[in-house]
Amino acid sequence: MFEISGFDTAGVVSLKRLSLAAALKKAKELIEDGCWDVQIVDPGGRVYTSFEQQAA
């Protein structure tokens, strides 16, 4: 299970997704919605913190 966490104006946001792809998609959506300090922790404990949109 991949855990996504971050902050918004209401406080902590904490979600879970089954795959890294789904977790990355949700993390990007949270950032687009104005959340900050968004990170993903994978089942092995690795932390992902960079989800900026790539310019096409």
PDB file of N, CA, C and O in Angstrom:
ATOM      1  N   MET A   1       0.850  -1.182   0.000  1.00  0.00           N
ATOM      2  CA  MET A   1       0.000   0.000   0.000  1.00  0.00           C
ATOM      3  C   MET A   1       0.894   1.242   0.000  1.00  0.00           C
ATOM      4  O   MET A   1       1.869   1.318   0.747  1.00  0.00           O
ATOM      5  N   PHE A   2       0.550   2.198  -0.837  1.00  0.00           N
ATOM      6  CA  PHE A   2       1.283   3.462  -0.930  1.00  0.00           C
ATOM      7  C   PHE A   2       0.493   4.521  -0.171  1.00  0.00           C
ATOM      8  O   PHE A   2      -0.703   4.691  -0.409  1.00  0.00           O
ATOM      9  N   GLU A   3       1.142   5.222   0.726  1.00  0.00           N
ATOM     10  CA  GLU A   3       0.484   6.247   1.528  1.00  0.00           C
ATOM     11  C   GLU A   3       0.855   7.627   1.006  1.00  0.00           C
ATOM     12  O   GLU A   3       2.034   7.943   0.846  1.00  0.00           O
ATOM     13  N   ILE A   4      -0.158   8.445   0.742  1.00  0.00           N
ATOM     14  CA  ILE A   4       0.034   9.805   0.262  1.00  0.00           C
ATOM     15  C   ILE A   4      -0.369  10.737   1.403  1.00  0.00           C
ATOM     16  O   ILE A   4      -1.431  10.570   2.003  1.00  0.00           O
ATOM     17  N   SER A   5       0.484  11.717   1.697  1.00  0.00           N
ATOM     18  CA  SER A   5       0.123  12.680   2.733  1.00  0.00           C
ATOM     19  C   SER A   5       0.542  14.075   2.305  1.00  0.00           C
ATOM     20  O   SER A   5       1.440  14.251   1.481  1.00  0.00           O
ATOM     21  N   GLY A   6      -0.117  15.049   2.875  1.00  0.00           N
ATOM     22  CA  GLY A   6       0.180  16.441   2.593  1.00  0.00           C
ATOM     23  C   GLY A   6      -0.673  17.317   3.493  1.00  0.00           C
ATOM     24  O   GLY A   6      -1.320  16.832   4.421  1.00  0.00           O
ATOM     25  N   PHE A   7      -0.668  18.607   3.209  1.00  0.00           N
ATOM     26  CA  PHE A   7      -1.422  19.555   4.011  1.00  0.00           C
ATOM     27  C   PHE A   7      -2.270  20.446   3.112  1.00  0.00           C
ATOM     28  O   PHE A   7      -1.868  20.796   2.002  1.00  0.00           O
ATOM     29  N   ASP A   8      -3.448  20.806   3.611  1.00  0.00           N
ATOM     30  CA  ASP A   8      -4.256  21.828   2.954  1.00  0.00           C
ATOM     31  C   ASP A   8      -4.763  22.777   4.033  1.00  0.00           C
ATOM     32  O   ASP A   8      -4.369  22.657   5.193  1.00  0.00           O
ATOM     33  N   THR A   9      -5.613  23.701   3.675  1.00  0.00           N
ATOM     34  CA  THR A   9      -6.054  24.711   4.638  1.00  0.00           C
ATOM     35  C   THR A   9      -6.844  24.117   5.797  1.00  0.00           C
ATOM     36  O   THR A   9      -6.986  24.760   6.837  1.00  0.00           O
ATOM     37  N   ALA A  10      -7.365  22.892   5.634  1.00  0.00           N
ATOM     38  CA  ALA A  10      -8.118  22.238   6.703  1.00  0.00           C
ATOM     39  C   ALA A  10      -7.231  21.380   7.598  1.00  0.00           C
ATOM     40  O   ALA A  10      -7.674  20.927   8.653  1.00  0.00           O
ATOM     41  N   GLY A  11      -5.972  21.150   7.184  1.00  0.00           N
ATOM     42  CA  GLY A  11      -5.069  20.328   7.990  1.00  0.00           C
ATOM     43  C   GLY A  11      -4.401  19.246   7.164  1.00  0.00           C
ATOM     44  O   GLY A  11      -4.053  19.448   6.000  1.00  0.00           O
ATOM     45  N   VAL A  12      -4.230  18.093   7.791  1.00  0.00           N
ATOM     46  CA  VAL A  12      -3.507  16.983   7.151  1.00  0.00           C
ATOM     47  C   VAL A  12      -4.426  16.224   6.199  1.00  0.00           C
ATOM     48  O   VAL A  12      -5.585  15.951   6.511  1.00  0.00           O
ATOM     49  N   VAL A  13      -3.880  15.890   5.032  1.00  0.00           N
ATOM     50  CA  VAL A  13      -4.555  15.023   4.073  1.00  0.00           C
ATOM     51  C   VAL A  13      -3.787  13.712   4.056  1.00  0.00           C
ATOM     52  O   VAL A  13      -2.568  13.714   3.883  1.00  0.00           O
ATOM     53  N   SER A  14      -4.482  12.591   4.233  1.00  0.00           N
ATOM     54  CA  SER A  14      -3.813  11.292   4.242  1.00  0.00           C
ATOM     55  C   SER A  14      -4.653  10.297   3.460  1.00  0.00           C
ATOM     56  O   SER A  14      -5.816  10.056   3.787  1.00  0.00           O
ATOM     57  N   LEU A  15      -4.055   9.719   2.424  1.00  0.00           N
ATOM     58  CA  LEU A  15      -4.763   8.797   1.538  1.00  0.00           C
ATOM     59  C   LEU A  15      -3.900   7.580   1.272  1.00  0.00           C
ATOM     60  O   LEU A  15      -2.697   7.601   1.530  1.00  0.00           O
ATOM     61  N   LYS A  16      -4.511   6.511   0.755  1.00  0.00           N
ATOM     62  CA  LYS A  16      -3.767   5.305   0.393  1.00  0.00           C
ATOM     63  C   LYS A  16      -4.180   4.854  -1.002  1.00  0.00           C
ATOM     64  O   LYS A  16      -5.336   4.998  -1.400  1.00  0.00           O
ATOM     65  N   ARG A  17      -3.216   4.306  -1.739  1.00  0.00           N
ATOM     66  CA  ARG A  17      -3.468   3.745  -3.064  1.00  0.00           C
ATOM     67  C   ARG A  17      -2.706   2.427  -3.186  1.00  0.00           C
ATOM     68  O   ARG A  17      -1.698   2.221  -2.510  1.00  0.00           O
ATOM     69  N   LEU A  18      -3.194   1.537  -4.050  1.00  0.00           N
ATOM     70  CA  LEU A  18      -2.588   0.216  -4.192  1.00  0.00           C
ATOM     71  C   LEU A  18      -1.335   0.201  -5.049  1.00  0.00           C
ATOM     72  O   LEU A  18      -0.482  -0.667  -4.870  1.00  0.00           O
ATOM     73  N   SER A  19      -1.205   1.146  -5.981  1.00  0.00           N
ATOM     74  CA  SER A  19      -0.044   1.146  -6.886  1.00  0.00           C
ATOM     75  C   SER A  19       0.668   2.493  -6.848  1.00  0.00           C
ATOM     76  O   SER A  19       0.085   3.512  -6.475  1.00  0.00           O
ATOM     77  N   LEU A  20       1.939   2.477  -7.242  1.00  0.00           N
ATOM     78  CA  LEU A  20       2.701   3.720  -7.305  1.00  0.00           C
ATOM     79  C   LEU A  20       2.097   4.665  -8.338  1.00  0.00           C
ATOM     80  O   LEU A  20       2.022   5.872  -8.109  1.00  0.00           O
ATOM     81  N   ALA A  21       1.669   4.120  -9.472  1.00  0.00           N
ATOM     82  CA  ALA A  21       1.075   4.970 -10.515  1.00  0.00           C
ATOM     83  C   ALA A  21      -0.155   5.703  -9.989  1.00  0.00           C
ATOM     84  O   ALA A  21      -0.324   6.897 -10.241  1.00  0.00           O
ATOM     85  N   ALA A  22      -1.013   4.993  -9.260  1.00  0.00           N
ATOM     86  CA  ALA A  22      -2.215   5.616  -8.704  1.00  0.00           C
ATOM     87  C   ALA A  22      -1.843   6.638  -7.637  1.00  0.00           C
ATOM     88  O   ALA A  22      -2.472   7.692  -7.541  1.00  0.00           O
ATOM     89  N   ALA A  23      -0.827   6.336  -6.835  1.00  0.00           N
ATOM     90  CA  ALA A  23      -0.384   7.259  -5.795  1.00  0.00           C
ATOM     91  C   ALA A  23       0.198   8.530  -6.406  1.00  0.00           C
ATOM     92  O   ALA A  23      -0.070   9.629  -5.921  1.00  0.00           O
ATOM     93  N   LEU A  24       0.995   8.389  -7.469  1.00  0.00           N
ATOM     94  CA  LEU A  24       1.569   9.556  -8.143  1.00  0.00           C
ATOM     95  C   LEU A  24       0.478  10.425  -8.744  1.00  0.00           C
ATOM     96  O   LEU A  24       0.533  11.653  -8.663  1.00  0.00           O
ATOM     97  N   LYS A  25      -0.519   9.779  -9.350  1.00  0.00           N
ATOM     98  CA  LYS A  25      -1.626  10.540  -9.941  1.00  0.00           C
ATOM     99  C   LYS A  25      -2.353  11.344  -8.864  1.00  0.00           C
ATOM    100  O   LYS A  25      -2.654  12.521  -9.062  1.00  0.00           O
ATOM    101  N   LYS A  26      -2.633  10.713  -7.733  1.00  0.00           N
ATOM    102  CA  LYS A  26      -3.343  11.401  -6.657  1.00  0.00           C
ATOM    103  C   LYS A  26      -2.482  12.519  -6.063  1.00  0.00           C
ATOM    104  O   LYS A  26      -2.999  13.590  -5.746  1.00  0.00           O
ATOM    105  N   ALA A  27      -1.177  12.284  -5.909  1.00  0.00           N
ATOM    106  CA  ALA A  27      -0.281  13.313  -5.372  1.00  0.00           C
ATOM    107  C   ALA A  27      -0.287  14.542  -6.268  1.00  0.00           C
ATOM    108  O   ALA A  27      -0.341  15.668  -5.774  1.00  0.00           O
ATOM    109  N   LYS A  28      -0.231  14.339  -7.571  1.00  0.00           N
ATOM    110  CA  LYS A  28      -0.270  15.465  -8.513  1.00  0.00           C
ATOM    111  C   LYS A  28      -1.599  16.212  -8.414  1.00  0.00           C
ATOM    112  O   LYS A  28      -1.633  17.441  -8.482  1.00  0.00           O
ATOM    113  N   GLU A  29      -2.696  15.461  -8.252  1.00  0.00           N
ATOM    114  CA  GLU A  29      -4.005  16.098  -8.118  1.00  0.00           C
ATOM    115  C   GLU A  29      -4.065  16.945  -6.845  1.00  0.00           C
ATOM    116  O   GLU A  29      -4.615  18.046  -6.853  1.00  0.00           O
ATOM    117  N   LEU A  30      -3.500  16.428  -5.757  1.00  0.00           N
ATOM    118  CA  LEU A  30      -3.501  17.190  -4.505  1.00  0.00           C
ATOM    119  C   LEU A  30      -2.743  18.500  -4.666  1.00  0.00           C
ATOM    120  O   LEU A  30      -3.196  19.546  -4.198  1.00  0.00           O
ATOM    121  N   ILE A  31      -1.583  18.445  -5.330  1.00  0.00           N
ATOM    122  CA  ILE A  31      -0.791  19.661  -5.548  1.00  0.00           C
ATOM    123  C   ILE A  31      -1.564  20.652  -6.408  1.00  0.00           C
ATOM    124  O   ILE A  31      -1.571  21.851  -6.128  1.00  0.00           O
ATOM    125  N   GLU A  32      -2.211  20.153  -7.452  1.00  0.00           N
ATOM    126  CA  GLU A  32      -3.010  21.023  -8.328  1.00  0.00           C
ATOM    127  C   GLU A  32      -4.150  21.669  -7.543  1.00  0.00           C
ATOM    128  O   GLU A  32      -4.575  22.780  -7.864  1.00  0.00           O
ATOM    129  N   ASP A  33      -4.645  20.978  -6.518  1.00  0.00           N
ATOM    130  CA  ASP A  33      -5.741  21.499  -5.695  1.00  0.00           C
ATOM    131  C   ASP A  33      -5.258  22.419  -4.578  1.00  0.00           C
ATOM    132  O   ASP A  33      -6.062  22.916  -3.788  1.00  0.00           O
ATOM    133  N   GLY A  34      -3.928  22.648  -4.510  1.00  0.00           N
ATOM    134  CA  GLY A  34      -3.400  23.599  -3.551  1.00  0.00           C
ATOM    135  C   GLY A  34      -2.765  23.006  -2.309  1.00  0.00           C
ATOM    136  O   GLY A  34      -2.399  23.752  -1.401  1.00  0.00           O
ATOM    137  N   CYS A  35      -2.620  21.694  -2.238  1.00  0.00           N
ATOM    138  CA  CYS A  35      -1.958  21.086  -1.081  1.00  0.00           C
ATOM    139  C   CYS A  35      -0.454  21.324  -1.153  1.00  0.00           C
ATOM    140  O   CYS A  35       0.091  21.559  -2.231  1.00  0.00           O
ATOM    141  N   TRP A  36       0.212  21.264  -0.010  1.00  0.00           N
ATOM    142  CA  TRP A  36       1.665  21.435   0.036  1.00  0.00           C
ATOM    143  C   TRP A  36       2.284  20.337   0.893  1.00  0.00           C
ATOM    144  O   TRP A  36       1.585  19.620   1.610  1.00  0.00           O
ATOM    145  N   ASP A  37       3.610  20.218   0.806  1.00  0.00           N
ATOM    146  CA  ASP A  37       4.365  19.170   1.514  1.00  0.00           C
ATOM    147  C   ASP A  37       3.797  17.783   1.226  1.00  0.00           C
ATOM    148  O   ASP A  37       3.699  16.946   2.123  1.00  0.00           O
ATOM    149  N   VAL A  38       3.422  17.545  -0.032  1.00  0.00           N
ATOM    150  CA  VAL A  38       2.860  16.258  -0.425  1.00  0.00           C
ATOM    151  C   VAL A  38       3.984  15.246  -0.588  1.00  0.00           C
ATOM    152  O   VAL A  38       5.014  15.538  -1.194  1.00  0.00           O
ATOM    153  N   GLN A  39       3.774  14.057  -0.041  1.00  0.00           N
ATOM    154  CA  GLN A  39       4.753  12.991  -0.213  1.00  0.00           C
ATOM    155  C   GLN A  39       4.050  11.649  -0.296  1.00  0.00           C
ATOM    156  O   GLN A  39       2.911  11.494   0.144  1.00  0.00           O
ATOM    157  N   ILE A  40       4.759  10.677  -0.872  1.00  0.00           N
ATOM    158  CA  ILE A  40       4.283   9.300  -0.952  1.00  0.00           C
ATOM    159  C   ILE A  40       5.309   8.433  -0.228  1.00  0.00           C
ATOM    160  O   ILE A  40       6.516   8.613  -0.392  1.00  0.00           O
ATOM    161  N   VAL A  41       4.818   7.495   0.569  1.00  0.00           N
ATOM    162  CA  VAL A  41       5.696   6.505   1.194  1.00  0.00           C
ATOM    163  C   VAL A  41       5.281   5.143   0.657  1.00  0.00           C
ATOM    164  O   VAL A  41       4.122   4.742   0.771  1.00  0.00           O
ATOM    165  N   ASP A  42       6.259   4.424   0.060  1.00  0.00           N
ATOM    166  CA  ASP A  42       5.940   3.112  -0.497  1.00  0.00           C
ATOM    167  C   ASP A  42       6.034   2.035   0.585  1.00  0.00           C
ATOM    168  O   ASP A  42       6.472   2.319   1.700  1.00  0.00           O
ATOM    169  N   PRO A  43       5.624   0.797   0.266  1.00  0.00           N
ATOM    170  CA  PRO A  43       5.624  -0.263   1.284  1.00  0.00           C
ATOM    171  C   PRO A  43       7.005  -0.537   1.889  1.00  0.00           C
ATOM    172  O   PRO A  43       7.098  -1.042   3.008  1.00  0.00           O
ATOM    173  N   GLY A  44       8.054  -0.214   1.174  1.00  0.00           N
ATOM    174  CA  GLY A  44       9.402  -0.418   1.686  1.00  0.00           C
ATOM    175  C   GLY A  44       9.933   0.760   2.483  1.00  0.00           C
ATOM    176  O   GLY A  44      11.048   0.702   3.000  1.00  0.00           O
ATOM    177  N   GLY A  45       9.149   1.832   2.592  1.00  0.00           N
ATOM    178  CA  GLY A  45       9.556   2.989   3.362  1.00  0.00           C
ATOM    179  C   GLY A  45      10.215   4.096   2.551  1.00  0.00           C
ATOM    180  O   GLY A  45      10.598   5.124   3.110  1.00  0.00           O
ATOM    181  N   ARG A  46      10.355   3.899   1.234  1.00  0.00           N
ATOM    182  CA  ARG A  46      10.938   4.943   0.398  1.00  0.00           C
ATOM    183  C   ARG A  46       9.967   6.112   0.283  1.00  0.00           C
ATOM    184  O   ARG A  46       8.764   5.921   0.102  1.00  0.00           O
ATOM    185  N   VAL A  47      10.503   7.323   0.391  1.00  0.00           N
ATOM    186  CA  VAL A  47       9.677   8.525   0.347  1.00  0.00           C
ATOM    187  C   VAL A  47       9.863   9.216  -0.999  1.00  0.00           C
ATOM    188  O   VAL A  47      10.992   9.450  -1.431  1.00  0.00           O
ATOM    189  N   TYR A  48       8.765   9.539  -1.655  1.00  0.00           N
ATOM    190  CA  TYR A  48       8.753  10.284  -2.916  1.00  0.00           C
ATOM    191  C   TYR A  48       8.194  11.669  -2.619  1.00  0.00           C
ATOM    192  O   TYR A  48       7.135  11.794  -2.004  1.00  0.00           O
ATOM    193  N   THR A  49       8.905  12.718  -3.056  1.00  0.00           N
ATOM    194  CA  THR A  49       8.457  14.071  -2.707  1.00  0.00           C
ATOM    195  C   THR A  49       8.371  15.032  -3.880  1.00  0.00           C
ATOM    196  O   THR A  49       7.976  16.181  -3.684  1.00  0.00           O
ATOM    197  N   SER A  50       8.720  14.617  -5.090  1.00  0.00           N
ATOM    198  CA  SER A  50       8.709  15.552  -6.212  1.00  0.00           C
ATOM    199  C   SER A  50       7.696  15.113  -7.256  1.00  0.00           C
ATOM    200  O   SER A  50       7.868  14.079  -7.901  1.00  0.00           O
ATOM    201  N   PHE A  51       6.634  15.906  -7.421  1.00  0.00           N
ATOM    202  CA  PHE A  51       5.549  15.524  -8.335  1.00  0.00           C
ATOM    203  C   PHE A  51       5.196  16.629  -9.313  1.00  0.00           C
ATOM    204  O   PHE A  51       4.086  16.640  -9.845  1.00  0.00           O
ATOM    205  N   GLU A  52       6.110  17.558  -9.566  1.00  0.00           N
ATOM    206  CA  GLU A  52       5.800  18.665 -10.451  1.00  0.00           C
ATOM    207  C   GLU A  52       5.465  18.145 -11.840  1.00  0.00           C
ATOM    208  O   GLU A  52       6.037  17.157 -12.300  1.00  0.00           O
ATOM    209  N   GLN A  53       4.542  18.815 -12.495  1.00  0.00           N
ATOM    210  CA  GLN A  53       4.172  18.450 -13.862  1.00  0.00           C
ATOM    211  C   GLN A  53       5.351  18.712 -14.793  1.00  0.00           C
ATOM    212  O   GLN A  53       5.998  19.755 -14.701  1.00  0.00           O
ATOM    213  N   GLN A  54       5.624  17.792 -15.665  1.00  0.00           N
ATOM    214  CA  GLN A  54       6.698  17.959 -16.652  1.00  0.00           C
ATOM    215  C   GLN A  54       6.157  18.739 -17.854  1.00  0.00           C
ATOM    216  O   GLN A  54       5.046  18.480 -18.317  1.00  0.00           O
ATOM    217  N   ALA A  55       6.930  19.673 -18.346  1.00  0.00           N
ATOM    218  CA  ALA A  55       6.520  20.418 -19.534  1.00  0.00           C
ATOM    219  C   ALA A  55       6.605  19.507 -20.756  1.00  0.00           C
ATOM    220  O   ALA A  55       7.577  18.771 -20.929  1.00  0.00           O
ATOM    221  N   ALA A  56       5.595  19.565 -21.585  1.00  0.00           N
ATOM    222  CA  ALA A  56       5.562  18.676 -22.762  1.00  0.00           C
ATOM    223  C   ALA A  56       6.378  19.252 -23.891  1.00  0.00           C
ATOM    224  O   ALA A  56       6.467  18.646 -24.959  1.00  0.00           O
TER     225      ALA A  56
END
